[in-house]
Amino acid sequence: MKAVIQRVTKASVTVGGEQISSIGRGLCVLLGISAEDTQKDIDYMVRKILNLRLFEDENGRSWSRSVMDTELEVLCVSQFTLQHILKGNKPDFHSAMPAELSQTFYNNIVEQMRTAYNPELIKDGKFGAYMQVHIQNDGPVTIHLESPSGPTDAKQLSKLEKQQQRKEKTRSKGSSESGREKVALRCKADPNASSGAEGDVRLFGTDLSSLQREAAIFRDFDVCSAT
């Protein structure tokens, strides 16, 4: 499970032009539920959200009080887009829990938060609706939180790594084949170009047989000079 937690001076949710929920000072929490999430993830998130020390104490010391310590409000909004994987520039949301399952799961999160805190201070949006979420971030202060128990991310990373390895192998193979094609085309265009066969090697435009003949002439010249 993933959450984006923002400290706010106020926040609200509007659906179809009608404001359905609002809070004053407190936290606005965007929740993304994974297909692999369990009750363990709910317990972790509820505990962390309610106990994060994002507020100052009575002496003005920062990062000293939680939302419960200061009796402030919490606005929860379901946001499946947090469970995304980018495929190129397009987000893929297959790792998010399906809507028919995640609605009950999300409701359980909100209810557990109300039970652990104060029901009147926990608000939420409208699950599955097209919402306008108005957030007045205070600071700004934004925390990204992720539950540690879900194995989805490790699986996704492994899958992405394998995909990347396949792409690299494909590119490498393509480059090798392209190089061979270029050599073949060059040999076809220039019959005297190197083909790798003995007696058909050219160095900087001069064939090996010519160099061998020149070397033999110099050897003969050296022998004559010596005599």
N, C-alpha and C positions, 0 to 999 in steps of 0.2 A: 504494500500500500504506500502511496505517495501523498504528501500534503505540502501545500504552499501556505504558510501561515504569515499573515500580515498584521502588524500592530496598527490599529486605526483609531482615528478620532470619531469616525462614523462610517457606516456602511449600510447598504440596502439592496434589495432584490426587486426588480420590476418585471412583470410578465404581462404581455399584451397591453402595455401602457398603464398598468395598475401596480402600485407598490404593494407587495405581499408580505414583506418582512424588512425589518430595519433594527439597527443597534446604534448605541452611542459609542463611547470609548470602550475599547476591548480588542478582540481578535476576529479577523475574517479568515476562515479556513476553507481552502479549496481542496477537496478530497478526490483522489484518483484510486479506484479499487481494481486490484489485479485479479485475474482469473484464478490465481493460486492462493489468494488470501484466506485466512482462517480466523477463528476466534482469537487466536494468539496475536494476530496483527491488530485486531480491534482493541484488545487490552493494552497493547503497547502504545498505540496512537492516542487513545483517550487519556492515558496516564501522562504522556508527554505533552499533549496540547494543554491540558489543564495545569501542568506544573512548570512549563517553560517560564523562566524568570526574564520577562521582557519589559518590566515596568519598574519605575523608581520607587524607593521607599519614602517614608514621611520626611526624611532628611534630604531628599533629592538625590540619593545615591542610585545610579543607574544599574539595571540588570539585577535587581534585588527582590522583586515581587512577581508572583505569578498572577494570572487572571483571577484565580480563586482567592489569593491573599488580598487582592484589592476589590473583590466583589464586582468585577466588570463583566461585560456581556461577550458572548461568542456567537458568530454567525457562520454556520456551516453550509457549504454549497458543493454538491456533487459535480465533479468535473472529470469525466472519463478521458479527456484528451491528455491528461498527465501521464497516462499509460500508453505512450507512443514509442514507436521506433521509426526513425527516418530512413526511408528507402529513396536515396537520392535526395530530392527536395520535397518529397511527398510523405506525410506522416501516415503510419500504419497503426491501427488500434486493436489488432487481434489479441494483444496481451491483456486488454481490459476485460473485466468480468461482464458477461452478457447481461443486457438490461433486465431480463426476466428474473435473473438471480441477484443482481447487484442492488435492486431497489430494496428488497428485504434486508440485505446486508447493510446498506447505507442507513436504513431506518434503525437497525440495531445499534449502529455507532452513535447516532444522535440520542437514542434512548439511554444508552449506557452512560453517555456524557451527562445527561440530565439527572440520572440516578446518582452519579458520582459527585455532582455539583448542585446547582439550583435549577430546577426545570424552567423557571420563569426567565432565566438569564441565558438560556440556550435557544437560539433561533436557527431556522434553516430556510433554504430556497424551496423550489418546486421540482422534484425529481423528474427528469426527462423533458422538462419544458425548455423552450428557448427563452433564456433569461438575459436581462441586462443587470450586471452586478456593478454597483457604484461603490467604489472604495476610496476613501480618503486616508491614504497611508500616512502614518504618524512617524516621522523621522527622516527618511523612510526606514522602516525596519521590516525585513522580509526573511523568513527562515524556511529552508527546504528540509523536509523531514521524510524519512523513508523507513519503514519497518524492516527489521533485520532478518525476519524468519522466512520470508517468501523466497523460493528458489528460482523464480521466473527470470530475474535479471541475469543470473549466472547462465541459465539455459540460452537466453537471448544473446548474451555476449559470445558464448561458444558457437552458436549458430552463425552469428555475424562474422566471427573470426574464420570459420570454415568457408563461408561465402567469399570473404576477402581473399583467402588462400586460393580458392578456385579461380577467382578473377585474375590473380597474379600469375597463376600457372597458364591460364589462357593467353594472357598478354605476352608471357615469355615464349610460349609455343608459337604464337603469331609472329613475334619478332624474329624467331629463328627461321621459320618458313619464309618470311619476307626476305631475309638475308640470302637464303638459298635461291629464291626466285630471282633476286637481283643479279647474283653471280651467273645464273643460267642465261639470263637475258644478255648480260655483258659478253659472255662467251659466244652467244649466237650472233651478236652484232659484230664482234671482233674475233675471227677464227684464230688469230695469233695470241689471244689472251690466255692467261693461265687456266688450265683445266685440272692441274695437279698431277698430270701424267708425266713420266720421265721423258726428257728431251723436249718438253713443251712448257718450260718455266721461263718467265720473262721477269727481269729485274730492272725497274725504272725504264721500261721501253726497250731493253736489250735482251735478246734471248740467250740462254745459257750456252748454247753451242758456239755462238760468236765469242763469248768470253773465254771459252775453253780454247778456241783457235788462237786468240790473242795471247793467252798465257803460254801456249806452246811456242809461239814465235819468240817471245821474250826469253824462254828457256834456251832455245836454239842460239839466240843472240849472246846470251851469257856464256854458253859453251864455247862459241867461236872466239869470244873475247879472251877467254881463259887460255886458249891454245895459242 
